[in-house]
Amino acid sequence: MTLLQLKALVGASACDAEADGTNPLRTVPNARRFGWPDGAIMAALVLFACLPIAAARPFMAAAGGVVLLLSLWRVRSLAAPAAALAGGLCLYGGVVPQWFIWPIYLLIPVIAAMVAAGSAGSISSVLAAARLGRLGAAEAGLILLIGIVSAGALLGWVVVLEPDLAPFRAMIPGWSVPALIGAGLTFSLVNAVLEEFIWRGVLQRWLMSIASPAVAVAGQALSFGAAHYLGFPGGFAGAALATTYGAMLGALALRSGGLLAPIVAHVAADAVIFSLVILYA
């Protein structure tokens, strides 16, 4: 999805929503001047994008700790939870990769964001970032389209590149089929909710407070892709796929005015991931 396509989709969503008085762009605080907290968050996200470079990880960890502290000091509105999330991601990205234990590496930044928001008196901004939005026929059609594209991309990544799925299979217990189905659904729902809150909720809304919607969607997508370098799909190819997927979900969040539609699409993709690990590992 190109920047021009993102702009077209965002523009169409704004016009459509204007007619029913629920323009999702109006749920974001008015544009404001770029300040030093925004610069610190941006630097942390740029460092986080260096996750594939092992030599950069100590600097990521140090920067993450600093930005986490900054999130508790004179930072207001969306910048407080965004700083906590960016700092938490950097701090976790900078440690030994084997410490990436799901869902802890997602929960820690979320908890830090809540603490930072409470300290800065910005709980309302976090609640706004978690709004559900619309889920009508148009959104359902986009969810179906994104689901088909993402399932095909994930299957292609597994079949064509033949990655080592043994580490992921080791995380799945040898339970009965009904128990595995329940575990897969639980993983898909929890993972989707946490990731959508982080990237399409807080980070995308923060970026929209200092940049255009298209830039915000592209920015959070790059961070989302970097986060998947050590995940599924992983490596440089997997990170590129996750970046594209993050852009589609970001555009969907804008169009629907909330997180419900991207969460539904994300749950479907995570269910495909869980199934591929069982079938191909």
BANUTI-859002 format. One line per 2 residues: number of its first residue (from 1); for each residue x, y, z of N, C-alpha, C. Coordinates in Angstrom, 3 decimals, always signed. Layout:
// BANUTI-859002
NUM = X:Y:Z:X:Y:Z:X:Y:Z; ... .
//
This chain:
// BANUTI-859002
1 = +0.852:-1.194:+0.000:+0.000:+0.000:+0.000:+0.883:+1.238:+0.000; +0.738:+2.065:-1.029:+1.572:+3.249:-1.155:+1.019:+4.394:-0.333 .
3 = +1.851:+5.449:-0.179:+1.426:+6.624:+0.580:+0.234:+7.286:-0.087; +0.204:+7.296:-1.442:-0.927:+7.894:-2.154:-2.201:+7.110:-1.909 .
5 = -2.099:+5.764:-1.883:-3.270:+4.940:-1.600:-3.771:+5.180:-0.183; -2.837:+5.329:+0.765:-3.225:+5.618:+2.136:-3.975:+6.939:+2.214 .
7 = -3.443:+7.959:+1.507:-4.098:+9.258:+1.521:-5.498:+9.171:+0.927; -5.639:+8.369:-0.158:-6.948:+8.232:-0.786:-7.933:+7.551:+0.145 .
9 = -7.479:+6.482:+0.835:-8.360:+5.772:+1.748:-8.745:+6.632:+2.936; -7.766:+7.348:+3.488:-8.043:+8.223:+4.617:-8.994:+9.333:+4.212 .
11 = -8.774:+9.906:+3.019:-9.645:+10.965:+2.541:-11.061:+10.482:+2.340; -11.209:+9.285:+1.779:-12.544:+8.731:+1.572:-13.237:+8.466:+2.889 .
13 = -12.485:+7.948:+3.870:-13.090:+7.662:+5.166:-13.549:+8.939:+5.844; -12.755:+9.996:+5.718:-13.131:+11.256:+6.344:-14.409:+11.805:+5.732 .
15 = -14.519:+11.719:+4.400:-15.723:+12.224:+3.735:-16.946:+11.396:+4.094; -16.775:+10.054:+4.107:-17.901:+9.191:+4.440:-18.372:+9.441:+5.863 .
17 = -17.417:+9.565:+6.792:-17.782:+9.729:+8.198:-18.359:+11.109:+8.459; -17.963:+12.100:+7.641:-18.467:+13.446:+7.845:-19.982:+13.476:+7.700 .
19 = -20.479:+12.582:+6.805:-21.915:+12.574:+6.540:-22.725:+12.118:+7.743; -22.145:+11.195:+8.547:-22.914:+10.728:+9.704:-22.427:+11.330:+11.001 .
21 = -21.530:+12.303:+10.930:-21.108:+13.027:+12.124:-20.169:+12.269:+13.021; -19.508:+11.218:+12.486:-18.604:+10.426:+13.324:-17.210:+10.393:+12.722 .
23 = -16.763:+11.518:+12.221:-15.448:+11.578:+11.605:-14.376:+11.120:+12.583; -13.687:+9.980:+12.296:-12.689:+9.466:+13.241:-11.519:+10.408:+13.439 .
25 = -11.247:+11.268:+12.448:-10.121:+12.172:+12.597:-10.361:+13.178:+13.699; -11.620:+13.438:+14.022:-11.927:+14.406:+15.069:-11.762:+13.839:+16.469 .
27 = -11.494:+12.534:+16.567:-11.266:+11.938:+17.878:-9.833:+12.154:+18.342; -8.994:+12.704:+17.464:-7.599:+12.950:+17.800:-7.430:+14.408:+18.196 .
29 = -6.634:+14.705:+19.228:-6.434:+16.095:+19.623:-5.983:+16.958:+18.450; -6.274:+18.240:+18.511:-5.878:+19.154:+17.444:-4.371:+19.123:+17.238 .
31 = -3.968:+19.412:+16.003:-2.546:+19.442:+15.691:-1.831:+20.420:+16.613; -0.647:+20.044:+17.054:+0.088:+20.881:+17.992:+1.538:+20.961:+17.549 .
33 = +2.283:+21.823:+18.203:+3.685:+22.006:+17.856:+4.504:+20.802:+18.319; +5.444:+20.407:+17.473:+6.343:+19.299:+17.784:+7.245:+19.710:+18.940 .
35 = +7.196:+18.960:+20.052:+7.972:+19.304:+21.238:+9.057:+18.282:+21.540; +9.842:+18.562:+22.591:+10.945:+17.658:+22.915:+10.485:+16.251:+23.299 .
37 = +9.321:+16.078:+23.962:+8.898:+14.694:+24.216:+8.637:+13.927:+22.923; +8.075:+14.630:+21.916:+7.827:+13.987:+20.633:+9.139:+13.561:+19.984 .
39 = +10.160:+14.405:+20.098:+11.467:+14.057:+19.552:+12.058:+12.827:+20.222; +11.885:+12.735:+21.547:+12.404:+11.576:+22.281:+11.680:+10.300:+21.869 .
41 = +10.353:+10.403:+21.704:+9.571:+9.231:+21.278:+9.989:+8.804:+19.880; +10.144:+9.796:+18.985:+10.535:+9.489:+17.613:+11.899:+8.813:+17.577 .
43 = +12.827:+9.313:+18.381:+14.166:+8.708:+18.425:+14.096:+7.269:+18.930; +13.251:+7.020:+19.931:+13.114:+5.664:+20.463:+12.546:+4.724:+19.410 .
45 = +11.563:+5.198:+18.644:+10.976:+4.354:+17.612:+11.962:+4.086:+16.482; +12.802:+5.085:+16.160:+13.836:+4.877:+15.139:+14.850:+3.839:+15.624 .
47 = +15.244:+3.937:+16.897:+16.162:+2.951:+17.453:+15.532:+1.559:+17.469; +14.235:+1.515:+17.765:+13.550:+0.221:+17.802:+13.551:-0.426:+16.423 .
49 = +13.505:+0.386:+15.373:+13.555:-0.139:+14.013:+14.906:-0.784:+13.712; +15.919:-0.534:+14.572:+17.238:-1.145:+14.411:+17.323:-2.494:+15.110 .
51 = +16.195:-3.059:+15.491:+16.158:-4.342:+16.196:+16.952:-5.437:+15.489; +16.937:-5.508:+14.136:+17.722:-6.572:+13.472:+19.222:-6.454:+13.699 .
53 = +19.714:-5.281:+14.093:+21.152:-5.070:+14.274:+21.519:-5.363:+15.731; +22.182:-6.479:+15.959:+22.484:-6.904:+17.329:+23.318:-5.868:+18.076 .
55 = +24.250:-5.218:+17.381:+25.125:-4.252:+18.041:+24.369:-3.030:+18.537; +23.183:-2.786:+17.993:+22.408:-1.608:+18.389:+21.547:-1.861:+19.618 .
57 = +21.399:-3.102:+20.016:+20.459:-3.419:+21.092:+20.834:-2.835:+22.450; +22.112:-2.768:+22.838:+22.418:-2.098:+24.109:+22.000:-0.629:+24.109 .
59 = +22.178:+0.050:+22.977:+21.760:+1.451:+22.880:+20.233:+1.555:+22.946; +19.547:+0.569:+22.364:+18.087:+0.538:+22.437:+17.618:+0.420:+23.873 .
61 = +18.262:-0.482:+24.616:+17.865:-0.688:+26.009:+18.081:+0.581:+26.830; +19.235:+1.224:+26.634:+19.522:+2.452:+27.378:+18.538:+3.557:+27.013 .
63 = +18.303:+3.728:+25.721:+17.359:+4.756:+25.283:+15.958:+4.466:+25.791; +15.583:+3.179:+25.812:+14.264:+2.819:+26.314:+14.081:+3.204:+27.766 .
65 = +15.105:+2.958:+28.585:+15.016:+3.342:+29.991:+14.884:+4.840:+30.171; +15.638:+5.611:+29.376:+15.567:+7.070:+29.471:+14.187:+7.582:+29.082 .
67 = +13.644:+7.074:+27.975:+12.334:+7.536:+27.504:+11.234:+7.123:+28.479; +11.393:+5.961:+29.091:+10.418:+5.558:+30.114:+10.401:+6.551:+31.268 .
69 = +11.577:+6.981:+31.710:+11.653:+7.972:+32.788:+11.066:+9.309:+32.349; +11.327:+9.689:+31.094:+10.790:+10.944:+30.578:+9.259:+10.920:+30.556 .
71 = +8.684:+9.730:+30.343:+7.225:+9.633:+30.268:+6.558:+9.989:+31.603; +7.347:+9.935:+32.683:+6.807:+10.256:+34.007:+7.149:+11.684:+34.441 .
73 = +7.797:+12.451:+33.550:+8.287:+13.779:+33.957:+7.814:+14.846:+32.980; +6.871:+15.647:+33.387:+6.403:+16.802:+32.636:+5.963:+16.483:+31.208 .
75 = +5.365:+15.343:+31.013:+4.832:+14.984:+29.701:+3.326:+14.877:+29.819; +2.621:+15.508:+28.905:+1.169:+15.562:+28.991:+0.519:+14.932:+27.764 .
77 = -0.798:+14.722:+27.860:-1.656:+14.217:+26.789:-1.126:+12.905:+26.223; -1.310:+12.697:+24.911:-0.945:+11.428:+24.296:+0.553:+11.150:+24.343 .
79 = +1.377:+12.181:+24.516:+2.821:+11.968:+24.527:+3.251:+11.107:+25.711; +2.541:+11.162:+26.838:+2.928:+10.367:+28.012:+2.803:+8.867:+27.750 .
81 = +1.609:+8.356:+27.374:+1.533:+6.917:+27.085:+2.355:+6.509:+25.878; +2.484:+7.396:+24.867:+3.296:+7.064:+23.698:+4.762:+6.914:+24.082 .
83 = +5.257:+7.797:+24.961:+6.639:+7.698:+25.421:+6.855:+6.410:+26.215; +5.885:+6.055:+27.039:+6.015:+4.830:+27.832:+6.028:+3.595:+26.935 .
85 = +5.177:+3.603:+25.914:+5.143:+2.470:+24.990:+6.443:+2.371:+24.204; +6.907:+3.495:+23.647:+8.142:+3.490:+22.862:+9.327:+3.091:+23.736 .
87 = +9.373:+3.621:+24.967:+10.452:+3.261:+25.873:+10.413:+1.794:+26.252; +9.214:+1.293:+26.517:+9.071:-0.116:+26.875:+9.471:-1.042:+25.740 .
89 = +9.085:-0.689:+24.521:+9.455:-1.505:+23.361:+10.968:-1.517:+23.169; +11.598:-0.348:+23.311:+13.056:-0.253:+23.152:+13.780:-1.031:+24.248 .
91 = +13.290:-0.889:+25.465:+13.937:-1.567:+26.584:+13.882:-3.077:+26.394; +12.723:-3.566:+25.976:+12.586:-5.004:+25.761:+13.338:-5.446:+24.519 .
93 = +13.335:-4.577:+23.476:+14.062:-4.930:+22.268:+15.561:-4.979:+22.476; +16.048:-4.265:+23.482:+17.478:-4.216:+23.720:+18.021:-5.362:+24.540 .
95 = +17.159:-6.115:+25.180:+17.631:-7.235:+25.990:+17.847:-8.465:+25.120; +18.317:-9.538:+25.732:+18.582:-10.778:+24.997:+17.301:-11.244:+24.307 .
97 = +17.357:-11.550:+22.996:+16.147:-11.941:+22.268:+15.375:-13.099:+22.907; +16.093:-13.999:+23.582:+15.409:-15.134:+24.208:+14.454:-14.692:+25.316 .
99 = +14.582:-13.453:+25.759:+13.698:-12.960:+26.813:+12.368:-12.460:+26.257; +12.189:-12.551:+24.944:+10.930:-12.118:+24.348:+9.868:-13.188:+24.617 .
101 = +9.232:-13.099:+25.767:+8.239:-14.090:+26.185:+6.853:-13.491:+25.999; +6.043:-14.154:+25.179:+4.688:-13.663:+24.955:+3.812:-14.052:+26.138 .
103 = +2.885:-13.185:+26.605:+2.635:-11.814:+26.150:+3.344:-10.743:+26.986; +4.380:-11.148:+27.751:+5.016:-10.205:+28.671:+5.603:-9.014:+27.934 .
105 = +6.240:-9.259:+26.773:+6.896:-8.150:+26.074:+5.881:-7.148:+25.518; +4.608:-7.543:+25.449:+3.553:-6.606:+25.066:+2.879:-5.991:+26.293 .
107 = +2.732:-6.779:+27.334:+2.066:-6.294:+28.542:+2.884:-5.223:+29.254; +4.208:-5.392:+29.286:+5.054:-4.433:+30.005:+4.916:-3.019:+29.432 .
109 = +5.022:-2.817:+28.109:+4.808:-1.463:+27.583:+3.408:-0.933:+27.842; +2.396:-1.804:+27.767:+1.013:-1.361:+28.012:+0.843:-0.905:+29.453 .
111 = +1.363:-1.679:+30.396:+1.268:-1.296:+31.813:+2.020:+0.006:+32.050; +3.211:+0.128:+31.430:+3.986:+1.369:+31.570:+3.206:+2.553:+31.021 .
113 = +2.492:+2.351:+29.908:+1.702:+3.436:+29.324:+0.586:+3.859:+30.258; -0.056:+2.899:+30.917:-1.126:+3.216:+31.858:-0.587:+4.011:+33.046 .
115 = +0.561:+3.591:+33.566:+1.176:+4.294:+34.698:+1.556:+5.711:+34.295; +2.159:+5.852:+33.106:+2.565:+7.172:+32.642:+1.357:+8.070:+32.421 .
117 = +0.295:+7.501:+31.840:-0.915:+8.289:+31.603:-1.532:+8.749:+32.916; -1.543:+7.867:+33.918:-2.078:+8.254:+35.217:-1.250:+9.330:+35.870 .
119 = +0.078:+9.221:+35.756:+0.971:+10.220:+36.341:+0.801:+11.582:+35.677; +0.524:+11.571:+34.359:+0.396:+12.824:+33.615:-1.044:+13.336:+33.550 .
121 = -1.959:+12.607:+34.184:-3.362:+12.998:+34.123:-3.946:+12.847:+32.733; -3.491:+11.818:+31.997:-3.896:+11.637:+30.604:-4.667:+10.347:+30.381 .
123 = -5.333:+9.842:+31.412:-6.088:+8.600:+31.271:-7.147:+8.731:+30.181; -7.762:+9.899:+30.060:-8.805:+10.081:+29.050:-8.263:+9.886:+27.646 .
125 = -7.003:+10.279:+27.412:-6.415:+10.106:+26.086:-6.189:+8.631:+25.781; -5.836:+7.850:+26.801:-5.646:+6.417:+26.610:-6.981:+5.741:+26.338 .
127 = -8.015:+6.143:+27.059:-9.345:+5.568:+26.840:-9.848:+5.910:+25.438; -9.544:+7.117:+24.986:-9.939:+7.504:+23.632:-9.204:+6.665:+22.594 .
129 = -7.957:+6.339:+22.881:-7.178:+5.526:+21.947:-7.724:+4.110:+21.849; -8.462:+3.670:+22.867:-8.997:+2.311:+22.888:-10.443:+2.239:+22.408 .
131 = -10.976:+3.334:+21.867:-12.362:+3.315:+21.412:-12.544:+2.287:+20.304; -13.746:+1.710:+20.198:-13.995:+0.604:+19.274:-14.315:+1.058:+17.859 .
133 = -15.083:+2.143:+17.699:-15.428:+2.602:+16.365:-16.548:+1.791:+15.737; -16.671:+1.893:+14.410:-17.771:+1.258:+13.681:-17.363:-0.111:+13.135 .
135 = -18.359:-0.969:+12.927:-18.142:-2.259:+12.275:-19.359:-2.548:+11.405; -19.466:-1.837:+10.284:-20.574:-1.999:+9.365:-20.209:-2.878:+8.185 .
137 = -21.045:-2.827:+7.158:-20.834:-3.673:+5.984:-19.528:-3.331:+5.269; -19.215:-2.038:+5.150:-17.978:-1.635:+4.474:-16.752:-2.146:+5.227 .
139 = -16.787:-2.015:+6.555:-15.655:-2.489:+7.365:-15.534:-4.009:+7.284; -16.684:-4.701:+7.275:-16.656:-6.162:+7.176:-16.030:-6.607:+5.860 .
141 = -16.342:-5.892:+4.779:-15.745:-6.223:+3.491:-14.241:-6.022:+3.495; -13.781:-4.930:+4.119:-12.346:-4.684:+4.208:-11.659:-5.718:+5.089 .
143 = -12.320:-6.122:+6.173:-11.759:-7.158:+7.047:-11.575:-8.455:+6.269; -12.585:-8.825:+5.461:-12.493:-10.043:+4.655:-11.340:-9.949:+3.661 .
145 = -11.216:-8.805:+2.999:-10.150:-8.618:+2.021:-8.778:-8.699:+2.683; -8.616:-7.997:+3.808:-7.339:-8.023:+4.530:-7.041:-9.431:+5.032 .
147 = -8.086:-10.141:+5.484:-7.892:-11.507:+5.973:-7.393:-12.442:+4.886; -7.955:-12.326:+3.673:-7.534:-13.182:+2.563:-6.095:-12.871:+2.165 .
149 = -5.790:-11.584:+2.055:-4.432:-11.182:+1.669:-3.407:-11.627:+2.710; -3.705:-11.407:+3.995:-2.747:-11.758:+5.053:-2.564:-13.267:+5.156 .
151 = -3.644:-14.037:+5.013:-3.525:-15.496:+5.072:-2.664:-16.015:+3.932; -2.869:-15.466:+2.736:-2.047:-15.879:+1.598:-0.584:-15.512:+1.785 .
153 = -0.325:-14.320:+2.343:+1.054:-13.883:+2.566:+1.745:-14.758:+3.610; +1.040:-15.095:+4.677:+1.625:-15.932:+5.732:+1.916:-17.337:+5.213 .
155 = +0.976:-17.889:+4.458:+1.191:-19.220:+3.889:+2.364:-19.201:+2.917; +2.445:-18.143:+2.089:+3.563:-18.032:+1.159:+4.893:-17.918:+1.871 .
157 = +4.919:-17.155:+2.972:+6.156:-17.004:+3.740:+6.628:-18.353:+4.261; +5.694:-19.181:+4.747:+6.053:-20.489:+5.296:+6.485:-21.452:+4.195 .
159 = +5.720:-21.508:+3.106:+5.976:-22.490:+2.050:+7.208:-22.136:+1.223; +7.345:-20.866:+0.864:+8.434:-20.458:-0.026:+9.766:-20.338:+0.713 .
161 = +9.772:-19.659:+1.864:+11.018:-19.414:+2.588:+11.405:-20.545:+3.535; +10.440:-21.400:+3.886:+10.680:-22.541:+4.773:+11.447:-22.151:+6.041 .
163 = +10.906:-21.214:+6.813:+11.597:-20.794:+8.050:+11.552:-21.900:+9.102; +12.445:-21.798:+10.057:+12.472:-22.755:+11.163:+11.350:-22.405:+12.140 .
165 = +10.339:-23.240:+12.188:+9.187:-22.988:+13.053:+9.275:-23.756:+14.373; +10.367:-24.504:+14.557:+10.492:-25.312:+15.778:+10.395:-24.477:+17.060 .
167 = +11.034:-23.284:+17.136:+10.905:-22.495:+18.373:+9.466:-22.098:+18.680; +8.669:-21.858:+17.634:+7.273:-21.505:+17.862:+6.466:-22.735:+18.266 .
169 = +6.780:-23.879:+17.655:+6.059:-25.116:+17.990:+6.345:-25.519:+19.430; +7.559:-25.229:+19.916:+7.917:-25.580:+21.289:+7.083:-24.815:+22.311 .
171 = +6.514:-23.680:+21.905:+5.686:-22.891:+22.815:+4.280:-23.460:+22.961; +3.897:-24.369:+22.071:+2.539:-24.901:+22.082:+2.531:-26.242:+22.799 .
173 = +1.767:-26.403:+23.860:+1.747:-27.666:+24.605:+1.082:-28.782:+23.802; +1.389:-30.011:+24.152:+0.816:-31.162:+23.464:-0.545:-31.525:+24.009 .
175 = -1.504:-30.623:+23.872:-2.852:-30.831:+24.392:-3.738:-31.521:+23.361; -4.950:-31.829:+23.785:-5.943:-32.401:+22.880:-6.384:-31.343:+21.882 .
177 = -7.064:-31.785:+20.804:-7.496:-30.862:+19.764:-8.422:-29.770:+20.302; -9.450:-30.108:+21.106:-10.305:-29.035:+21.643:-9.528:-28.023:+22.487 .
179 = -8.576:-28.523:+23.280:-7.787:-27.624:+24.116:-6.895:-26.732:+23.252; -6.342:-27.295:+22.180:-5.510:-26.498:+21.280:-6.327:-25.422:+20.573 .
181 = -7.549:-25.749:+20.209:-8.422:-24.752:+19.577:-8.677:-23.596:+20.544; -8.958:-23.950:+21.808:-9.173:-22.919:+22.823:-7.931:-22.077:+23.036 .
183 = -6.759:-22.733:+23.064:-5.501:-21.995:+23.246:-5.243:-21.077:+22.060; -5.549:-21.563:+20.859:-5.339:-20.751:+19.668:-6.231:-19.524:+19.647 .
185 = -7.486:-19.696:+20.027:-8.411:-18.567:+20.062:-8.000:-17.551:+21.130; -7.552:-18.060:+22.293:-7.113:-17.163:+23.366:-5.894:-16.360:+22.938 .
187 = -4.914:-17.046:+22.353:-3.722:-16.354:+21.866:-4.096:-15.296:+20.824; -4.935:-15.681:+19.882:-5.292:-14.763:+18.795:-5.962:-13.515:+19.331 .
189 = -6.881:-13.673:+20.277:-7.619:-12.528:+20.807:-6.719:-11.632:+21.657; -5.968:-12.227:+22.592:-5.130:-11.437:+23.492:-4.039:-10.700:+22.707 .
191 = -3.389:-11.409:+21.791:-2.317:-10.796:+21.014:-2.843:-9.658:+20.147; -4.003:-9.878:+19.519:-4.577:-8.849:+18.653:-4.954:-7.603:+19.446 .
193 = -5.579:-7.783:+20.598:-5.998:-6.638:+21.407:-4.786:-5.829:+21.867; -3.754:-6.504:+22.356:-2.570:-5.800:+22.855:-1.842:-5.060:+21.733 .
195 = -1.635:-5.732:+20.604:-0.898:-5.097:+19.516:-1.688:-3.961:+18.884; -2.995:-4.119:+18.753:-3.790:-3.030:+18.185:-3.818:-1.820:+19.117 .
197 = -3.899:-2.056:+20.411:-3.876:-0.940:+21.358:-2.561:-0.175:+21.271; -1.435:-0.922:+21.172:-0.130:-0.278:+21.135:+0.062:+0.512:+19.846 .
199 = -0.107:-0.159:+18.691:+0.277:+0.469:+17.422:-0.845:+1.279:+16.776; -2.025:+0.714:+16.629:-3.106:+1.481:+15.994:-3.840:+2.365:+16.987 .
201 = -3.716:+2.092:+18.271:-4.362:+2.921:+19.274:-3.495:+4.091:+19.685; -2.576:+3.856:+20.602:-1.792:+4.955:+21.178:-0.803:+5.560:+20.183 .
203 = +0.055:+4.726:+19.572:+1.120:+5.281:+18.724:+0.562:+5.982:+17.485; -0.433:+5.397:+16.833:-0.974:+6.049:+15.644:-1.683:+7.343:+15.996 .
205 = -2.414:+7.368:+17.099:-3.096:+8.592:+17.507:-2.089:+9.666:+17.914; -1.014:+9.265:+18.589:+0.017:+10.252:+18.936:+0.638:+10.842:+17.678 .
207 = +0.959:+9.993:+16.702:+1.536:+10.479:+15.454:+0.572:+11.408:+14.719; -0.724:+11.141:+14.817:-1.707:+11.999:+14.153:-1.821:+13.359:+14.819 .
209 = -1.343:+13.473:+16.053:-1.393:+14.767:+16.726:-0.258:+15.685:+16.289; +0.736:+15.121:+15.575:+1.868:+15.935:+15.134:+2.138:+15.803:+13.638 .
211 = +1.381:+14.927:+12.953:+1.615:+14.707:+11.529:+0.297:+14.370:+10.844; +0.342:+14.220:+9.531:-0.860:+13.883:+8.763:-1.263:+12.438:+9.031 .
213 = -2.528:+12.086:+8.798:-2.966:+10.696:+9.006:-2.152:+9.687:+8.208; -1.831:+10.016:+6.945:-1.070:+9.075:+6.125:+0.318:+8.827:+6.713 .
215 = +0.977:+9.887:+7.175:+2.298:+9.739:+7.800:+2.180:+8.939:+9.095; +1.106:+9.170:+9.844:+0.895:+8.441:+11.098:+0.733:+6.949:+10.835 .
217 = -0.053:+6.604:+9.820:-0.256:+5.200:+9.477:+1.064:+4.563:+9.051; +1.821:+5.263:+8.214:+3.100:+4.726:+7.749:+4.097:+4.585:+8.898 .
219 = +4.129:+5.563:+9.803:+5.070:+5.529:+10.913:+4.826:+4.374:+11.865; +3.566:+4.189:+12.274:+3.290:+3.077:+13.184:+3.497:+1.733:+12.495 .
221 = +3.262:+1.672:+11.171:+3.453:+0.419:+10.443:+4.915:+0.007:+10.427; +5.825:+0.969:+10.262:+7.257:+0.665:+10.285:+7.682:+0.113:+11.642 .
223 = +7.168:+0.714:+12.713:+7.472:+0.219:+14.055:+6.893:-1.176:+14.268; +5.676:-1.393:+13.770:+5.029:-2.699:+13.882:+5.831:-3.761:+13.137 .
225 = +6.335:-3.406:+11.965:+7.146:-4.347:+11.211:+8.436:-4.690:+11.931; +9.094:-3.682:+12.516:+10.339:-3.925:+13.253:+10.100:-4.863:+14.426 .
227 = +8.952:-4.731:+15.067:+8.639:-5.575:+16.223:+8.513:-7.040:+15.839; +8.248:-7.316:+14.564:+8.050:-8.700:+14.133:+9.309:-9.343:+13.556 .
229 = +10.426:-8.636:+13.602:+11.653:-9.226:+13.068:+11.981:-10.534:+13.784; +11.736:-10.583:+15.089:+12.014:-11.795:+15.873:+10.767:-12.642:+16.081 .
231 = +9.701:-12.320:+15.352:+8.442:-13.030:+15.560:+8.021:-13.839:+14.356; +6.715:-13.955:+14.190:+6.116:-14.716:+13.076:+5.136:-13.786:+12.358 .
233 = +5.414:-13.428:+11.091:+6.574:-13.794:+10.278:+7.810:-13.017:+10.702; +8.981:-13.648:+10.599:+10.199:-13.030:+11.093:+11.218:-12.771:+10.013 .
235 = +12.383:-12.267:+10.427:+13.423:-11.922:+9.485:+13.069:-10.667:+8.707; +13.904:-10.330:+7.742:+13.656:-9.117:+6.965:+12.397:-9.249:+6.114 .
237 = +12.190:-10.428:+5.527:+10.991:-10.632:+4.712:+9.742:-10.553:+5.573; +9.788:-11.168:+6.745:+8.638:-11.129:+7.646:+8.359:-9.732:+8.152 .
239 = +9.428:-8.968:+8.444:+9.245:-7.590:+8.896:+8.602:-6.742:+7.807; +8.992:-6.980:+6.546:+8.392:-6.249:+5.429:+6.911:-6.593:+5.294 .
241 = +6.573:-7.872:+5.437:+5.167:-8.280:+5.377:+4.371:-7.652:+6.523; +4.958:-7.666:+7.732:+4.266:-7.101:+8.889:+4.091:-5.592:+8.745 .
243 = +5.060:-4.915:+8.122:+4.922:-3.473:+7.897:+3.745:-3.180:+6.971; +3.648:-3.947:+5.890:+2.528:-3.777:+4.957:+1.203:-4.072:+5.651 .
245 = +1.186:-5.129:+6.449:-0.023:-5.492:+7.176:-0.397:-4.406:+8.182; +0.610:-3.851:+8.868:+0.353:-2.782:+9.825:-0.229:-1.553:+9.155 .
247 = +0.209:-1.257:+7.915:-0.344:-0.122:+7.183:-1.810:-0.365:+6.838; -2.138:-1.596:+6.444:-3.535:-1.916:+6.130:-4.415:-1.798:+7.370 .
249 = -3.935:-2.290:+8.497:-4.711:-2.195:+9.728:-4.829:-0.751:+10.204; -3.771:+0.030:+10.010:-3.831:+1.437:+10.379:-4.865:+2.186:+9.561 .
251 = -4.904:+1.924:+8.255:-5.905:+2.548:+7.400:-7.311:+2.096:+7.787; -7.446:+0.821:+8.156:-8.741:+0.306:+8.580:-9.194:+0.967:+9.880 .
253 = -8.248:+1.192:+10.798:-8.586:+1.876:+12.050:-9.076:+3.292:+11.781; -8.443:+3.968:+10.837:-8.876:+5.314:+10.478:-10.274:+5.290:+9.872 .
255 = -10.493:+4.368:+8.974:-11.780:+4.312:+8.274:-12.926:+3.988:+9.224; -12.672:+3.084:+10.179:-13.722:+2.655:+11.105:-13.821:+3.552:+12.330 .
257 = -12.814:+4.393:+12.559:-12.842:+5.289:+13.704:-12.552:+4.613:+15.024; -11.889:+3.455:+15.008:-11.584:+2.771:+16.261:-10.825:+1.476:+16.029 .
259 = -10.750:+0.645:+17.062:-9.908:-0.547:+17.037:-10.661:-1.848:+16.786; -11.988:-1.831:+16.836:-12.725:-3.091:+16.722:-12.473:-3.774:+15.382 .
261 = -12.588:-3.042:+14.292:-12.390:-3.639:+12.966:-10.980:-4.198:+12.806; -9.926:-3.430:+13.115:-8.585:-4.027:+13.003:-8.353:-5.178:+13.968 .
263 = -8.988:-5.164:+15.133:-8.841:-6.299:+16.055:-9.421:-7.563:+15.438; -10.601:-7.453:+14.829:-11.220:-8.622:+14.193:-10.317:-9.168:+13.085 .
265 = -9.783:-8.262:+12.239:-8.887:-8.697:+11.171:-7.616:-9.329:+11.741; -7.125:-8.763:+12.820:-5.888:-9.242:+13.441:-6.096:-10.616:+14.081 .
267 = -7.247:-10.825:+14.701:-7.548:-12.131:+15.305:-7.516:-13.219:+14.240; -8.087:-12.927:+13.078:-8.104:-13.902:+11.990:-6.683:-14.252:+11.544 .
269 = -5.827:-13.236:+11.417:-4.441:-13.487:+10.995:-3.685:-14.290:+12.042; -3.890:-13.967:+13.318:-3.204:-14.706:+14.377:-3.675:-16.153:+14.447 .
271 = -4.953:-16.384:+14.144:-5.461:-17.756:+14.105:-4.794:-18.546:+12.983; -4.550:-17.883:+11.855:-3.834:-18.521:+10.743:-2.405:-18.852:+11.171 .
273 = -1.754:-17.913:+11.875:-0.386:-18.161:+12.357:-0.340:-19.375:+13.274; -1.263:-19.442:+14.210:-1.310:-20.566:+15.153:-1.490:-21.880:+14.391 .
275 = -2.362:-21.871:+13.397:-2.612:-23.090:+12.607:-1.398:-23.485:+11.780; -0.711:-22.505:+11.192:+0.473:-22.818:+10.379:+1.583:-23.419:+11.221 .
277 = +1.744:-22.922:+12.449:+2.779:-23.469:+13.332:+2.498:-24.946:+13.618; +1.238:-25.259:+13.878:+0.872:-26.654:+14.182:+1.039:-27.540:+12.949 .
279 = +0.647:-27.040:+11.779:+0.651:-27.854:+10.574:+2.029:-28.034:+9.953; +2.888:-27.007:+10.043:+4.159:-27.047:+9.315:+5.383:-27.208:+10.198 .
281 = +5.251:-27.064:+11.523:+6.438:-27.182:+12.384:+6.854:-28.631:+12.497 .
//
